[in-house]
C-alpha cells in the first residue's frame, strides 16, 4: 500500500529560514525556536480573527516529527479549531521546504494546538464577536 502525500492544512502565517544561530550543539534547530515560530503564526491568525490583541494561554498536544535543519524554510500554517466566548484555539502545522528543494516538497515537522485569549485595550479578557 502506498502512502498518500499529505498537504498543509490552514492558512500560511509565517515563512522564515532556519539559521545557524538557532541550532543546538548537535546542529539541529532548537525545538523552542520552532515552537516560537508556531506561536507567532497562531498569534497572528488569532489577532486577525479577534480583531484585537491576543495572548497565548495554552499550548497542547505538541508533536515533533522530524528535525529542522539549517537552511530549511519553515512554513507555519494555522487553522481555527474552536472559538469560545473569549478564546480561540488553532491547530498549527510547521512544515519545511528542505534546503535545496522546491515548493511542493514540504515535509511536516511539528504540529500542535495553541489557545489564545482576546484582550481589550487594558490587557483584560474580552468577549469575541460571533464571526
C-alpha positions as CSV (number, residue, x, y, z in Angstrom):
1,X,0.0,0.0,0.0
2,X,1.3,3.4,-0.9
3,X,1.2,6.4,1.5
4,X,-1.0,9.3,0.4
5,X,1.0,12.6,0.3
6,X,-0.4,15.0,2.9
7,X,-0.6,18.7,2.3
8,X,-0.5,21.6,4.8
9,X,-3.9,22.5,6.4
10,X,-4.7,26.1,7.1
11,X,-3.5,29.5,6.1
12,X,0.2,30.2,5.8
13,X,1.1,32.7,8.5
14,X,4.9,32.5,8.9
15,X,7.7,31.7,6.5
16,X,11.3,32.0,7.6
17,X,14.7,30.4,7.1
18,X,16.3,28.4,9.9
19,X,19.7,29.9,10.6
20,X,22.9,28.6,12.3
21,X,22.2,30.8,15.4
22,X,19.0,28.8,16.0
23,X,20.8,25.4,16.5
24,X,21.6,23.2,19.4
25,X,25.1,21.7,20.0
26,X,24.1,18.8,17.7
27,X,23.4,21.2,14.8
28,X,19.7,20.7,14.7
29,X,17.3,23.7,15.1
30,X,16.1,24.1,18.7
31,X,12.6,22.8,19.2
32,X,12.0,26.0,21.2
33,X,12.7,28.1,18.1
34,X,10.2,26.1,16.1
35,X,7.7,26.5,18.9
36,X,8.1,30.2,19.0
37,X,7.6,30.5,15.2
38,X,4.4,28.4,15.6
39,X,3.2,30.7,18.4
40,X,3.8,33.8,16.2
41,X,1.8,32.1,13.4
42,X,-1.1,31.3,15.8
43,X,-1.0,34.7,17.4
44,X,-1.2,36.4,14.0
45,X,-4.1,34.3,13.0
46,X,-5.9,34.8,16.3
47,X,-5.4,38.6,16.3
48,X,-6.8,38.7,12.7
49,X,-9.9,36.7,13.8
50,X,-10.3,38.6,17.1
51,X,-9.7,42.0,15.6
52,X,-7.7,42.8,18.7
53,X,-4.6,42.0,20.7
54,X,-4.4,38.4,21.9
55,X,-2.3,36.4,24.4
56,X,-1.2,32.8,24.3
57,X,-2.8,30.9,27.2
58,X,-2.1,27.3,26.3
59,X,-0.1,25.0,24.1
60,X,-1.2,21.4,23.9
61,X,-0.5,18.2,22.0
62,X,2.8,19.2,20.5
63,X,4.3,16.5,18.3
64,X,7.8,16.9,16.9
65,X,8.0,14.5,13.9
66,X,11.3,15.4,12.2
67,X,14.2,17.8,12.8
68,X,14.5,21.2,11.2
69,X,17.9,21.8,9.7
70,X,19.9,25.0,8.9
71,X,18.8,26.4,5.6
72,X,15.3,24.8,5.7
73,X,12.4,27.2,5.0
74,X,10.0,26.8,7.9
75,X,6.3,27.4,7.0
76,X,3.7,27.6,9.7
77,X,0.0,27.1,8.8
78,X,-2.9,28.0,11.2
79,X,-6.4,26.6,11.1
80,X,-9.2,27.6,13.6
81,X,-10.4,24.6,15.6
82,X,-12.6,26.2,18.2
83,X,-13.9,29.6,19.1
84,X,-15.1,30.2,22.7
85,X,-16.5,33.3,24.4
86,X,-13.1,34.9,24.8
87,X,-10.7,32.3,23.4
88,X,-9.6,30.9,20.0
89,X,-7.9,27.5,19.6
90,X,-5.8,27.0,16.4
91,X,-4.1,23.9,15.1
92,X,-0.7,24.9,13.9
93,X,1.3,22.8,11.5
94,X,5.0,23.5,10.9
95,X,6.3,22.3,7.5
96,X,9.7,22.7,6.0
97,X,10.9,23.1,2.5
98,X,14.3,21.4,2.8
99,X,17.3,23.4,1.7
100,X,18.0,22.7,-2.0
101,X,14.4,21.5,-2.8
102,X,11.4,23.4,-4.1
103,X,7.9,24.4,-3.2
104,X,5.7,21.4,-3.2
105,X,8.3,19.2,-1.5
106,X,7.2,20.3,2.0
107,X,7.7,17.9,5.0
108,X,5.6,18.1,8.1
109,X,8.0,18.6,11.1
110,X,5.8,19.7,14.0
111,X,2.2,20.2,14.9
112,X,0.2,21.4,17.9
113,X,-2.8,23.2,19.4
114,X,-2.5,26.7,20.6
115,X,-5.1,28.7,22.5
116,X,-5.3,32.4,22.6
117,X,-7.5,34.8,24.6
118,X,-8.7,38.1,23.1
119,X,-7.7,41.2,25.1
120,X,-9.1,44.7,25.3
121,X,-7.0,47.9,25.3
122,X,-6.2,47.4,29.0
123,X,-5.0,43.9,28.6
124,X,-8.1,42.3,30.1
125,X,-10.0,39.4,28.5
126,X,-12.8,40.5,26.2
127,X,-15.7,38.8,24.5
128,X,-15.3,37.8,20.9
129,X,-17.8,38.8,18.3
130,X,-19.6,35.9,16.6
131,X,-17.9,35.6,13.2
